[in-house]
Amino acid sequence: SELMTLNGQDVVITIEKEKDYRTLSMNRLYWLFLNTIENETGTSANEIHEIAKRKFLPPRFVKFKDEEIKLPATTTKLSKIDFSNYLTKISDWVDIPIPQLEV
């Protein structure tokens, strides 16, 4: 970070490495996996998604008015590595392998 002056205002310029978020193909694999689990267990893919987020991802906190509200984590901001680890945790938990996609 570097402090600079821009138009008479002090500003802080920060350069960070771009986050390597999960891809759309990873998201498709995830939902294929959740549907596979649904077929094996009878629990809906959406319910498994909500359960797994709460079980394997840290909650996030949002301040609203004067209150801090605990919300479930989101998978959309996970890096590729964190998302892969998340899928592995789910696979180990349900004892169902992650589907392999043809490339």
N, C-alpha and C positions, 0 to 999 in steps of 0.2 A: 504494500500500500504506500502511496505517496501523496502528501498534501500539496495541493496546487491552488492557484487562484484563477478563477474563470469568471469573467464579467464582474470583477470586484467581489466575488464570493469565494470563500474558502471551500474547496471540494476535496474529497479523498478519492483517488483513482486506485482501484484494486484490479490486478490481473490474476485470474485463476484459470486453472486447467478446466476445459469444458467437461461437464459431467457426462459420463458414458451411460446414459439411461438405457433401460431395456428396449428392445426393438419391437416392431409390430409382429414380426415372425415369432419372437419369444412370447408375446401375448397370445398369439394363436395357439402355440404349443401349450401354454398354460391352460387355456380354456378347453383344449382337446383333452389334456390330462384331467382337469376337473370333471369333464363329462365321462371319462373312463372311470373315475372314482365313483361318480353318480351311478353308472351302470352296475358297478360291483357292489355298492353299499345301499343303494336306494335313497340316499340323501342327495338333495338337489345340488347341482354345481354351484349355484349362487350361495346356498347355505354353507357349503364347504369353503367357498371363497371367504365368507365372513368369519367363519370359525378359525380358519388357518391364519388370517390376518391377525386376529386377536391372540392366537396361540404362539405365533412365531415372529411377529413384528412388534417393535416397541410402539406404544401409543403416542399420539401427537397431542399437543395441548394448544388450544386456541383461546385467546382472551376475548371475551364478549362482555361488554359493559365493565363491571368491576369483578367479573368472575372468570376463572380459568376452567375451561370445559375440556374434559378428556374425550378424545375421539379415537376410533380405531385407526391404525396406520393405513397408508395407501401403498399399493404395489407400483403405481405409475411412476414414482420418483426413485425407485430402486435402480442401482447401477446393474450392469449386466452380471457382474460377479455376485452381488448381493441377491439378485433375482434367481440366479442359478443355485445358490446356496439355499434360498427359500424353497425352491422346487425339490431339492434333495431332502430337506427337512420334512416336507409333506410326504414325499415318497417313503421315507423311513417310517413315518408315523402311521401311514395307512397300509404299509407293506404292499404297495403296488408300484411297479417300475414306471418311470417317466417314459412316455411314448417316444420312439425314435422316428424322426421325420426323414423322408427321402430327400436328398439334396439335389 
